């Protein structure tokens, strides 16, 4: 193990070393997205929507009920704007006809 400089603080709530402008959001689609991950399915549309205003660095695990987290770089999203955009995908998103109209988005502090 590399020795740590004793003057380096171990702080909370930062993303040092990744980038300066990191934002994280919890997205809840309202129903599981586990079977909606192929090209042309709901996650494809959701991810493409998010990428219109940010670079996705990470997508967290889905909780089995449709909720997952995203880590974004250079985001121009607010949680309410992203929620509106995902809901606007409609009630028949992708080849699996996923209903995104009840999706919620909340900022997440790491």
C-alpha contacts under 8 A as a table, 3 or more apart, distances in Angstrom:
res1	aa1	res2	aa2	distance
4	X	8	X	7.38
5	X	8	X	5.58
6	X	9	X	7.79
11	X	14	X	7.08
13	X	109	X	6.96
13	X	110	X	5.43
14	X	110	X	7.18
15	X	18	X	5.85
15	X	19	X	6.87
15	X	20	X	7.43
15	X	22	X	7.10
16	X	19	X	6.55
16	X	20	X	7.21
18	X	22	X	7.89
19	X	22	X	6.26
19	X	73	X	7.35
21	X	73	X	5.84
21	X	74	X	5.66
21	X	75	X	7.58
22	X	71	X	6.87
22	X	72	X	5.63
22	X	73	X	4.82
22	X	74	X	6.73
22	X	75	X	7.55
23	X	71	X	5.90
23	X	72	X	5.20
23	X	73	X	6.51
23	X	75	X	6.87
23	X	107	X	7.77
23	X	108	X	7.74
24	X	69	X	6.95
24	X	70	X	5.57
24	X	71	X	4.49
24	X	72	X	6.00
24	X	107	X	6.03
24	X	108	X	5.13
24	X	109	X	6.67
24	X	110	X	7.34
25	X	69	X	5.56
25	X	70	X	5.47
25	X	71	X	6.81
25	X	79	X	7.13
25	X	105	X	6.56
25	X	106	X	5.52
25	X	107	X	4.37
25	X	108	X	4.79
26	X	67	X	6.86
26	X	68	X	5.76
26	X	69	X	4.35
26	X	70	X	6.58
26	X	105	X	5.61
26	X	106	X	5.26
26	X	107	X	6.27
26	X	108	X	6.01
27	X	66	X	7.93
27	X	67	X	5.47
27	X	68	X	5.50
27	X	69	X	5.95
27	X	70	X	7.67
27	X	103	X	7.11
27	X	104	X	5.82
27	X	105	X	4.53
27	X	106	X	6.67
28	X	31	X	7.85
28	X	65	X	7.97
28	X	66	X	5.32
28	X	67	X	3.92
28	X	68	X	6.46
28	X	103	X	5.45
28	X	104	X	5.16
28	X	105	X	6.37
29	X	32	X	7.23
29	X	33	X	7.42
29	X	65	X	8.00
29	X	66	X	4.85
29	X	67	X	6.10
29	X	100	X	5.95
29	X	102	X	6.72
29	X	103	X	4.24
29	X	104	X	6.53
30	X	65	X	6.66
30	X	66	X	5.38
30	X	67	X	7.29
30	X	100	X	7.51
30	X	102	X	6.18
30	X	103	X	5.70
30	X	104	X	7.74
31	X	65	X	5.05
31	X	66	X	4.57
32	X	35	X	7.55
32	X	62	X	7.71
32	X	63	X	7.87
32	X	64	X	5.40
32	X	65	X	4.34
32	X	66	X	3.86
32	X	67	X	7.54
33	X	36	X	4.98
33	X	37	X	7.09
33	X	42	X	7.37
33	X	43	X	7.04
33	X	62	X	7.32
33	X	64	X	7.61
33	X	65	X	7.52
33	X	66	X	5.26
34	X	37	X	6.59
34	X	62	X	7.03
34	X	64	X	6.98
34	X	66	X	7.67
35	X	38	X	7.92
36	X	41	X	5.05
36	X	42	X	5.27
36	X	43	X	5.74
36	X	44	X	7.97
36	X	96	X	6.93
36	X	98	X	7.93
37	X	41	X	6.01
37	X	42	X	6.84
37	X	43	X	5.24
37	X	44	X	6.58
38	X	41	X	5.50
38	X	43	X	7.53
38	X	44	X	6.92
39	X	44	X	5.68
40	X	44	X	5.88
40	X	45	X	7.14
40	X	94	X	5.37
40	X	95	X	6.05
41	X	44	X	5.51
41	X	45	X	6.77
41	X	93	X	7.03
41	X	94	X	4.28
41	X	95	X	5.30
41	X	96	X	6.06
42	X	45	X	5.20
42	X	46	X	6.19
42	X	93	X	5.44
42	X	94	X	5.05
42	X	95	X	7.63
42	X	96	X	7.17
42	X	97	X	7.70
42	X	98	X	6.07
43	X	46	X	4.91
43	X	47	X	5.86
44	X	47	X	5.32
44	X	48	X	6.08
45	X	48	X	5.11
45	X	49	X	6.10
45	X	89	X	7.76
45	X	93	X	7.35
45	X	94	X	7.08
46	X	49	X	5.10
46	X	50	X	6.32
46	X	86	X	6.32
47	X	50	X	5.10
47	X	51	X	6.14
48	X	51	X	5.05
48	X	52	X	6.59
49	X	52	X	5.53
49	X	53	X	7.92
49	X	85	X	7.15
49	X	86	X	7.04
50	X	53	X	6.09
50	X	54	X	6.32
50	X	55	X	7.98
50	X	56	X	7.73
50	X	82	X	7.23
51	X	54	X	4.91
51	X	55	X	5.68
51	X	56	X	6.68
53	X	74	X	7.88
53	X	75	X	5.72
53	X	76	X	5.25
53	X	77	X	6.33
54	X	72	X	6.06
54	X	73	X	5.94
54	X	74	X	5.45
54	X	75	X	4.24
54	X	76	X	6.37
54	X	77	X	7.44
55	X	72	X	5.57
55	X	73	X	5.13
55	X	74	X	6.45
55	X	75	X	6.98
56	X	59	X	7.43
56	X	70	X	7.00
56	X	71	X	6.06
56	X	72	X	4.63
56	X	73	X	6.38
57	X	70	X	7.55
57	X	71	X	5.39
57	X	72	X	5.46
57	X	73	X	6.59
58	X	70	X	5.64
58	X	71	X	5.04
58	X	72	X	7.21
59	X	68	X	7.19
59	X	69	X	5.86
59	X	70	X	4.56
59	X	71	X	6.53
60	X	68	X	5.55
60	X	69	X	4.93
60	X	70	X	6.07
61	X	68	X	5.75
61	X	69	X	7.31
62	X	65	X	7.33
62	X	66	X	6.16
62	X	67	X	5.50
62	X	68	X	4.62
62	X	69	X	7.87
63	X	66	X	6.28
63	X	67	X	5.52
63	X	68	X	6.41
64	X	67	X	7.33
72	X	75	X	6.05
77	X	81	X	6.17
77	X	82	X	5.99
78	X	81	X	5.20
78	X	82	X	6.18
78	X	107	X	7.82
79	X	82	X	5.23
79	X	83	X	6.08
79	X	105	X	5.41
79	X	106	X	5.28
79	X	107	X	5.75
80	X	83	X	5.04
80	X	84	X	6.19
80	X	105	X	6.82
80	X	106	X	7.67
81	X	84	X	5.16
81	X	85	X	6.22
82	X	85	X	5.04
82	X	86	X	6.12
82	X	105	X	6.75
83	X	86	X	5.26
83	X	87	X	6.06
83	X	103	X	6.55
83	X	104	X	5.55
83	X	105	X	5.11
84	X	87	X	5.19
84	X	88	X	6.05
85	X	88	X	5.05
85	X	89	X	6.83
86	X	89	X	5.43
86	X	90	X	7.91
86	X	100	X	6.52
86	X	101	X	7.53
86	X	103	X	6.82
87	X	90	X	5.86
87	X	100	X	5.18
87	X	101	X	4.27
87	X	102	X	6.42
87	X	103	X	5.88
88	X	100	X	7.67
88	X	101	X	6.77
89	X	92	X	7.84
89	X	93	X	6.20
89	X	100	X	6.38
89	X	101	X	7.31
90	X	93	X	6.12
90	X	99	X	6.30
90	X	100	X	5.62
90	X	101	X	5.43
91	X	97	X	6.87
91	X	98	X	6.23
91	X	99	X	3.84
91	X	100	X	5.61
91	X	101	X	5.72
92	X	96	X	7.50
92	X	97	X	3.83
92	X	98	X	5.14
92	X	99	X	5.45
92	X	100	X	7.66
93	X	96	X	6.91
93	X	97	X	4.77
93	X	98	X	4.79
93	X	99	X	6.28
93	X	100	X	6.95
94	X	97	X	5.42
94	X	98	X	6.63
99	X	102	X	7.37
100	X	103	X	5.37
